[in-house]
């Protein structure tokens, strides 16, 4: 099982799949689990690795210019670790 909270473009998920394949894990044995995926991320992963099973709770329509899923949930790591407000202060 390969878990990623959010998959926007699919690039990180595909790199992780590649690591598993390089360690002789059969593609059909890989299960990608995600809370939210962008439609483009689903297509990228499915095109590159057609035997990888993908399970997600929601598919959002697009990725914005900062490669965040829209409408999405924001930055999952910031929300999970409670660092969102400190990062916003740094940007201002």
N, C-alpha and C positions, 0 to 999 in steps of 0.2 A: 504494500500500500504506500502510495506516494501522496502526501497531503500538502496542499497549498491553500491558504485561506482565500486568496483572490487570484484569479488568473486573468490578466488583461490581454497582453499580446500572445502569451503562450511561450515566450522565449525561455524564461526560467524553468518552466515545467518541462520543456523539451530538452534543456540541458540536463536536468535531473534524470529524465528517462534515458538519455544517452549514457549517463554514468551507470545506471542499472544495467543497461544492455552491455556496456563494456565489462561489467562484472558477471557476465553470462546469465543474467536473469532473462528468461524468454519473454518476448514482448507481450504474448498473450497472458502472462502471469502478472502483468503490471496493472494496477488499479489506481487511477488518479482521482483523488477526492478533493473537492473544493466547495467552499460556501457559495461563492459567486464567481461566475466567469463571464467575460465579454464574448459576444458572438464570434468575433474575429479570433479570440484565443481558442475557442472550441474548434473552429475550422482549422486553425494552424496545427494544433496537436493531432486532430483526427487525420489530417492530410499526411503529416509526417510519420505518424505511427498508427496506422489503421487498426492494429490488433490491440492497442491499449484501450482498456475500458475506462470511461469517464463518468463520474457520478458527481452531480452538483445540485444545489438547492434552487439556484436561479441562474438565468442567462440574461444579462443586460445587453442592450443593443449596440453600444459603441464604447470607444476609448477616446479620451480628449487629447489635446495637444501635449499634456504632461504624462500621457500614458496611464491615466487613471480611468477606471471603469465608470461610465456614467449611465444612469444616475449613481449606481454603486453605493458604498457605505463609507467612503473616505479611505484613509490609510488604515488598514487593519492593524498593523503593528502599533501605530500611535494610539488607536482606540484601545487595544488590548493592554498595552503597557502604561496608558495614561500619560503619554508624552505629547499629545496633540497641542495642548495649550502652550507648552514651552517652545515648541517649534514655531508656532504662529508668532510668538513674541520675537523670536530671532529674525523672522522674515520682515517684520515691520520696522 
